[in-house]
């Protein structure tokens, strides 16, 4: 029997078409446009310790003022919006470019979380959020009871 080689037809995605269009035709605007088109929801690491939950969210290039953290009932909502406007005027034309990027991540807090003591810090492109556990949920160290 003859070996059959299956070839996949690869069609350009919409994103690839847009990127190549702006990279080739508008190099002055291409790089910032690609950053916004290519933006995704930031990655998050979630870790549970004995006394808290830790969330680290990768959000490079943002300023602390760009990030909002809201608590709606037992849902922690982290979001950001960025708007950018560029104007380029040359001999007989003016080009204006508007870019907009945003993201939103939601995390359901467990019942053992203490929403009143949430602490957040943004440093070097990483948003770190500490969500302490309620005192009643923290496991106490085993102790021996003396018999009298």
C-alpha positions as CSV (number, residue, x, y, z in Angstrom):
1,X,0.0,0.0,0.0
2,X,1.1,3.5,-0.7
3,X,1.8,5.8,2.2
4,X,-0.8,8.6,2.2
5,X,0.5,11.9,3.4
6,X,-2.1,14.1,4.8
7,X,-1.5,17.8,4.2
8,X,-3.3,20.5,6.1
9,X,-4.4,23.5,4.3
10,X,-3.5,26.5,6.3
11,X,-5.6,29.6,5.8
12,X,-4.4,32.9,7.3
13,X,-6.3,33.9,10.3
14,X,-8.1,37.2,10.6
15,X,-5.5,38.4,13.1
16,X,-2.6,37.4,10.8
17,X,-4.2,39.3,7.9
18,X,-4.7,42.4,10.1
19,X,-1.1,42.3,11.5
20,X,0.5,41.9,8.1
21,X,-1.7,44.7,6.7
22,X,-0.6,47.2,9.4
23,X,3.0,46.0,9.5
24,X,3.5,46.4,5.8
25,X,1.4,49.5,5.1
26,X,1.6,51.5,8.3
27,X,4.9,50.8,10.1
28,X,4.5,53.9,12.3
29,X,1.3,52.5,13.8
30,X,1.9,48.8,13.3
31,X,3.8,48.0,16.5
32,X,1.2,49.5,19.0
33,X,-1.7,48.2,16.9
34,X,-0.2,44.7,17.1
35,X,0.2,44.9,20.8
36,X,-3.4,45.8,21.3
37,X,-4.7,43.2,18.7
38,X,-2.5,40.6,20.2
39,X,-3.5,41.3,23.7
40,X,-5.0,38.6,25.7
41,X,-6.3,38.0,29.1
42,X,-3.3,38.1,31.5
43,X,-2.1,34.8,32.9
44,X,-2.7,34.2,36.6
45,X,-1.0,32.0,39.1
46,X,-3.1,31.0,42.1
47,X,-1.6,29.5,45.2
48,X,-3.1,28.5,48.5
49,X,-1.1,28.7,51.7
50,X,-2.1,27.9,55.3
51,X,-3.5,31.3,55.9
52,X,-4.2,32.9,52.5
53,X,-4.8,32.6,48.8
54,X,-2.2,34.3,46.6
55,X,-3.0,35.5,43.0
56,X,-0.3,36.7,40.7
57,X,-1.4,38.3,37.5
58,X,1.1,39.1,34.7
59,X,0.2,42.6,33.5
60,X,3.4,44.1,32.0
61,X,3.2,47.6,30.5
62,X,0.4,48.8,32.6
63,X,0.5,51.5,35.3
64,X,-1.0,50.9,38.7
65,X,-3.6,53.5,37.9
66,X,-4.8,51.4,34.8
67,X,-5.8,48.5,37.0
68,X,-9.1,48.2,38.9
69,X,-9.9,45.6,41.5
70,X,-13.5,45.3,42.5
71,X,-15.3,42.9,44.8
72,X,-18.9,42.1,43.9
73,X,-20.5,39.8,46.5
74,X,-18.0,36.9,46.5
75,X,-16.4,37.6,43.1
76,X,-13.1,39.4,42.8
77,X,-13.0,41.3,39.5
78,X,-9.6,42.5,38.1
79,X,-9.9,44.7,35.0
80,X,-8.0,47.3,32.9
81,X,-8.8,49.7,30.1
82,X,-6.2,51.5,27.9
83,X,-7.0,54.0,25.3
84,X,-4.5,55.5,22.8
85,X,-4.8,58.1,20.2
86,X,-2.2,59.0,17.7
87,X,-2.2,61.8,15.1
88,X,0.3,62.0,12.2
89,X,0.1,65.1,10.0
90,X,2.2,65.3,6.8
91,X,2.1,67.5,3.7
92,X,-1.4,66.9,2.4
93,X,-3.0,64.4,4.8
94,X,-3.7,63.8,8.5
95,X,-4.0,60.3,9.9
96,X,-5.6,59.6,13.2
97,X,-5.4,56.3,14.9
98,X,-7.5,55.2,17.9
99,X,-6.6,52.0,19.8
100,X,-8.5,50.5,22.7
101,X,-7.5,47.5,24.8
102,X,-9.1,46.0,27.9
103,X,-9.3,42.9,29.9
104,X,-11.3,41.5,32.8
105,X,-10.6,38.5,35.0
106,X,-13.0,37.2,37.6
107,X,-12.3,34.9,40.6
108,X,-14.9,33.4,42.8
109,X,-13.8,33.6,46.4
110,X,-14.3,30.5,48.6
111,X,-16.4,30.9,51.8
112,X,-13.3,30.7,53.9
113,X,-11.8,33.8,52.3
114,X,-11.9,37.1,54.3
115,X,-12.8,39.7,51.7
116,X,-12.3,42.6,54.2
117,X,-8.6,42.0,54.4
118,X,-7.6,41.7,50.7
119,X,-4.3,43.3,49.9
120,X,-2.9,44.1,46.4
121,X,0.5,45.4,45.1
122,X,1.6,46.1,41.5
123,X,5.4,45.8,40.9
124,X,7.5,45.1,37.9
125,X,4.5,44.1,35.7
126,X,3.1,41.7,38.2
127,X,-0.1,42.3,40.2
128,X,0.1,40.4,43.5
129,X,-3.1,39.9,45.5
130,X,-3.3,38.3,48.9
131,X,-6.7,37.1,50.1
132,X,-6.4,36.0,53.8
133,X,-8.5,33.2,55.1
134,X,-11.0,33.7,57.9
135,X,-9.6,33.0,61.4
136,X,-12.1,30.1,61.8
137,X,-10.8,28.5,58.6
138,X,-7.1,28.5,59.5
139,X,-5.9,25.2,60.6
140,X,-4.6,25.4,64.1
141,X,-1.4,23.5,65.1
142,X,-2.0,20.2,66.8
143,X,-1.5,20.4,70.6
144,X,-1.5,18.0,73.4
145,X,-4.1,18.2,76.2
146,X,-2.8,17.4,79.6
147,X,-4.8,15.0,81.8
148,X,-5.3,16.1,85.3
